[in-house]
């Protein structure tokens, strides 16, 4: 066999292998979708009710965000005083530039999903 024949056979083998893997994955995807339709628990909550609940929660979250933004000055003052006391230095030497949460592992949409699932299963 010449070099060109070897390259041609290797390309054909590669394309065949990739096509086989792709088609197998597609069939597995169809099987999983079918299993989801068959074995998924039926919930009594209608989609419209779920949307209404989410709108109410969104409004509540938006209202609390406004309140939290107004209280930032007091929060900065308290944190600055606590740091000054801990470091035993005057408050004028400490400048708080930004306050943010750290080590929050789950995003808010993940928490919302967990709460929704808990409320609907109990």
C-alpha positions as CSV (number, residue, x, y, z in Angstrom):
1,X,0.0,0.0,0.0
2,X,1.2,3.5,-0.8
3,X,1.2,6.4,1.6
4,X,-1.9,8.0,-0.1
5,X,-3.9,4.7,0.3
6,X,-2.9,4.5,4.0
7,X,-4.0,8.1,4.6
8,X,-7.3,7.5,2.7
9,X,-8.1,4.4,4.7
10,X,-7.3,6.2,8.0
11,X,-9.6,9.1,7.1
12,X,-12.4,6.7,6.2
13,X,-11.9,4.8,9.5
14,X,-11.9,8.1,11.4
15,X,-15.1,9.4,9.7
16,X,-16.8,6.0,10.3
17,X,-15.8,5.9,14.0
18,X,-16.9,9.5,14.6
19,X,-20.2,8.9,12.8
20,X,-20.8,5.7,14.9
21,X,-20.1,7.5,18.1
22,X,-22.3,10.4,17.2
23,X,-25.3,8.2,16.2
24,X,-24.9,6.1,19.3
25,X,-25.0,9.3,21.5
26,X,-28.1,10.5,19.7
27,X,-29.9,7.2,20.3
28,X,-28.9,7.4,24.0
29,X,-30.3,10.9,24.1
30,X,-33.6,9.8,22.7
31,X,-33.8,6.9,25.1
32,X,-33.2,9.3,28.1
33,X,-35.9,11.7,26.8
34,X,-38.3,8.8,26.6
35,X,-37.4,7.6,30.1
36,X,-38.0,11.2,31.4
37,X,-41.5,11.2,29.8
38,X,-42.3,7.8,31.3
39,X,-40.8,7.9,34.8
40,X,-41.0,11.6,35.7
41,X,-43.5,12.3,38.5
42,X,-46.6,14.2,37.5
43,X,-47.0,17.4,39.4
44,X,-50.4,18.9,40.1
45,X,-49.1,22.5,39.7
46,X,-50.0,24.1,36.4
47,X,-47.4,26.2,34.6
48,X,-49.5,29.4,34.9
49,X,-49.6,29.0,38.7
50,X,-45.9,28.5,38.8
51,X,-45.3,31.6,36.7
52,X,-47.6,33.6,39.0
53,X,-45.7,32.4,42.1
54,X,-42.3,33.3,40.5
55,X,-43.6,36.8,39.6
56,X,-44.6,37.4,43.2
57,X,-41.2,36.2,44.5
58,X,-39.5,38.4,42.0
59,X,-41.4,41.4,43.2
60,X,-40.5,40.5,46.8
61,X,-36.8,40.1,45.9
62,X,-36.8,43.4,44.1
63,X,-38.4,45.2,47.1
64,X,-35.8,43.7,49.5
65,X,-33.0,44.8,47.1
66,X,-34.1,48.4,47.4
67,X,-34.2,48.2,51.2
68,X,-30.7,46.6,51.3
69,X,-29.3,49.4,49.1
70,X,-30.6,52.0,51.5
71,X,-29.1,50.3,54.5
72,X,-25.6,50.0,53.0
73,X,-24.3,53.1,54.8
74,X,-25.3,51.7,58.2
75,X,-23.7,48.4,57.2
76,X,-20.5,50.1,56.1
77,X,-20.4,52.0,59.4
78,X,-20.9,48.8,61.5
79,X,-18.2,46.9,59.5
80,X,-15.8,49.7,59.7
81,X,-16.3,50.0,63.5
82,X,-15.8,46.3,64.0
83,X,-12.6,46.2,61.9
84,X,-11.3,49.3,63.8
85,X,-12.0,47.5,67.1
86,X,-10.4,44.3,66.0
87,X,-7.3,46.0,64.7
88,X,-7.2,48.5,67.6
89,X,-6.8,51.5,65.3
90,X,-8.8,54.6,64.8
91,X,-11.8,54.5,62.4
92,X,-10.3,57.3,60.3
93,X,-7.5,54.9,59.2
94,X,-9.9,52.3,57.7
95,X,-11.6,52.7,54.4
96,X,-14.2,50.1,53.4
97,X,-14.3,50.1,49.6
98,X,-16.6,47.3,48.7
99,X,-18.7,44.7,50.6
100,X,-19.5,41.5,48.9
101,X,-20.4,37.9,49.8
102,X,-17.7,35.3,49.5
103,X,-17.9,31.5,49.4
104,X,-21.4,31.4,48.0
105,X,-21.3,28.0,46.2
106,X,-24.8,27.8,44.8
107,X,-26.2,30.5,42.5
108,X,-29.6,32.0,43.2
109,X,-31.3,30.1,40.4
110,X,-30.1,26.8,42.0
111,X,-31.4,27.8,45.4
112,X,-34.8,28.7,43.8
113,X,-34.9,25.4,42.0
114,X,-34.3,23.5,45.3
115,X,-36.9,25.4,47.2
116,X,-39.4,24.8,44.4
117,X,-38.7,21.1,44.4
118,X,-39.0,20.9,48.1
119,X,-42.3,22.7,48.2
120,X,-43.9,20.6,45.5
121,X,-42.8,17.2,46.8
122,X,-44.0,17.7,50.4
